[in-house]
Amino acid sequence: MQLTVWTYEGPPHVGAMRVATGMKGLHYVLHAPQGDTYADLLFTMIERRGERPPVTYTTFQARDLGTDTAELFQSSARDAYERFKPQAMIVGASCTAELIQDDPAGMALTMGLPCPIIALDLPSYSHKENWGAAETFYQIVRQLADKTRTAPPRDGRRLRANLLGPTALGFRHRDDIVEVRRLLSDLGIDVHVCAPMGSTPADIAGLGEADFNVVLYPEIAHEAARWLEKNFGQKFTKTIPIGVNATREFIAEVCAIADIAVPADPDAGRMPWWSRSVDSTYLTGKRVFIFGDATHAVAAARIASEELGFQVVGLGCYNREFARDIRNAAAKYGVEPLITDDYLAVEEAIAAANCELVLGTQMERHIAKRLRLPCAVISAPVHVQDFPARHSPQMGFEGANVIFDTWVHPLVMGLEEHLLTMFRDDFEFSDANGPSHLGPGAAPILASHPDQEVPATGSALSGMPDAKAEEPASGSAGAGQAEASGWSADATRELMKIPFFVRNKAKRNTERYAAEKGVTAIGVETLYEAKAHYAR
Amino acid sequence: MTVATASRTADALPILRERGQREVFCGLTGIIWLHRKVQDAFFLVVGSRTCAHLLQSAAGVMIFAEPRFGTAIIEERDLAGLADANEELDKVVRQLLARRPEIKLLFLVGSCPSEVIKLDLGRAAQRLNGSYPGVKILNYSGSGIETTFTQGEDACLAALVPEMHEEPAEQLLVVGALPDVVEDQFRRLFAELGIARVETLPPRRAKDLPGIGPGTRFLLAQPFLGDTARALETRGAVHLPAMFPFGAEGTTAWLHAAAQAFGIDEMHFRAVVAPGRERAKRALAHHAERLAGKSIFFMPDSQLEIPLARFLSAELGMKIIEVGTPYLHRSHLADDLAALPAGVQISEGQDVDKQLDRVRAARPDLTVCGLGLANPLEREGLSTKWAIELVFSPVHGFEQAGDLAELFARPLVRRDKLMV
């Protein structure tokens, strides 16, 4: 048993729902008790879908157990076929139905329904949402792809590729498809089938007619792509086109697979110049902490490091299946990989990393808010805000433009940063006022929480806000780091003159310096010695 | 799959009973408001990742303050042997109470998987009680195979009843979680009426759990508390049947039941309720113009449907097409049922696809439904009211009557306003 307050991924049958809801003409019969229908609202509310997900829940109750749950499943499946007339059905069990062992898959297969039935076995006590989506997509492809339908000879025809991976409730999948389609189209390549999103079971049958596959989200499409490679000889792309450099590499990889010439100089959009222009100088070396699904986190780390000149100070993912990718990337940036699905561990790591920007999921956005750090969202799990009305891709050159704006706008701007440093005694920069850009109502940085208001002894100097006012018991982020020792009153006052957003760093550096030099009483001199020591 | 039967009750209400896919939450969902109501209680669901995902999704928001609920997620190895599952549970409880020392009441909440594998949480609670001084450990089931949405609160409150001490004194007990502000309004009214001793279940803090005995008369503030009422009655308390306190009429009737039971003079009663009742009526008049004559269809959700339909038809003149409810408690709802227009269609249970067919055929001006259905119906051009808002907002009593009417008027106002 694992104590969980919040989880990055839902159960595997929610992954299956994401595949089914992305597709058309497919229906999912889910053996499940009352209550599991909550999952519908993820799609209708978060993604604002105007149709219910194509899912029939058998809704068994305690009184059905041991008597007629099997019969209930069969009548549900029959009714669902009658009402929705799908081209194919997927059938499976949610966590509770898995325990009562009715074998919905076996039953459905023997019912003689007049459409293909794809049985899903998604163990919910050991696996999670992304795995469920990948397994579902793989089973659909494996059972529906018609092995007699293969790519015709090239003979001067246009090349065609399948796009694999986008689903309902995916992070910007809707817009990534548009961008990747455009990239391929510029190379003279047509999209044959985009799946699961937008495809029908009939489309899946013809997957083999494409020349190759483009994998957009390995978390969902990798298994299916491997199977297609084995059975149809279709190669698939490994580069995820998020970021300018990755997009260039993606184009080169596609051209190599398609055996066509790489275009001389693709228009890489505005991002490279935006990043080179002098206004972006202040981005140099910004300390960034990155957490999300492995694919998006690895891509973000590369952009941060190569294309914005940030320093990656933390990198992690919540999906263990792709932990190796994160470990490799983390080694490249010289940081400890963080593989966890416990958001409290992530919060602790962010607080300890002393970063200036957090790139994460919606949960890291909340953590960053508590820690008063700027943040941008780069990965699922999704929130209603991750479905903006405007076109907002992550992939391709336009995706890079979007990423530049989204990551840079939360930061303190260049000249503003200088002003804050020069006029650090301005009363508005003081802790009693809170950040001026948050408006007059902004809460003071050092909240007037009785436990934390200890200015004289310096024990509340971490610069960390009142992160957990509601739960004094678990001071994982705030007060825990504040046990300063040996600070003189003068040095404490001097420290308080440093703007709040860099004060924590200054304090840690000074203490580390003092510890290294064996200085027990930290004075103003020590503070500036440390500053000189760490100024490189 | 559907078993539909039309039967006629004593008061000749046609009831349609359906069985099929239910688009309602399970009882775990009640934790979302219960954990805020009882401020030193923690709700530990013993369940699957689905349970955890439900709670965070139904809460609709990400977590700012760490909530006072969590899930002990059952993993593969817990299924192998129950002895180990119990050990694992003990470990999780230890972990949890070490991290949250301010918790005084811990509920072990059963779920579908914990019930199917027959993990006995009652025994677990007994075993754990006493190991943590100052912490009471209780259990109830919020599983979807046993409970529907608000029935979770019923199960939770029923679990508290045996913990109430013997109290011989005459007192009024208000049963059902209400927002603190509403609770305080009612307390002021009861004090003015002259009912000296008023207690609430659930209390705001576990240590304030009221006593109970033959001197206790209780009013239900919510229509979904069948098991709790039964448990209270076995402890000698007497239920005061009444309409539920929605709108001017419902609130008056509800207060009146208490006034009568406590022998309050009729003239004094009228004098005390008159100002609030008048304010409520004035507030309702604003919305009556917009709502009168409009048709409404209730999909089953919170069991609040019958009293709300009563309020909307009797006090605002709306036309009721169908009132769906997950479960119909006839005796508790007798007064509200009697005040519904003759011949109104009531349905119990659900076969969601068939019910949606009826919605589409009737094209009501407003459909009250869950979040999974709202946008799909809006896309079809049908205005909706999210049912869950009715459970999460202060809607009881005189001072909230206008707000309650406004919740129903807002979608219609918006529909008229938008020109896009």
Interface residues (C-beta under 8 A of the other chain):
Chain A: M1 Q2 L3 T4 V5 W6 T7 E9 G10 P11 H13 V14 P33 Q34 G35 D36 T37 Y38 A39 D40 L41 L42 T44 M45 R48 R49 G50 E51 R52 T56 Y57 T58 T59 F60 Q61 A62 L65 L72 S75 S76 D79 R83 S94 C95 T96 L99 I100 P123 S124 Y125 S126 K128 Q362 M363 R365 H366 K369 R370 H383 K468 A469 E470 E471 A473 S474
Chain B: M1 G20 Q21 R22 E23 V24 F25 C26 G27 L28 T29 V46 S48 R49 T50 A52 H53 L54 Q56 S57 A58 G60 M62 I63 F64 A65 E66 P67 F69 G70 T71 A72 I73 I74 E75 E76 D78 L79 A85 E88 L89 K91 V92 Q95 L96 R99 R100 P101 E102 C112 P113 E115 V116 I117 S143 G144 I145 E146 T148 D353 G370 L371 G372 L373 A374 N375 P376 E378 R379
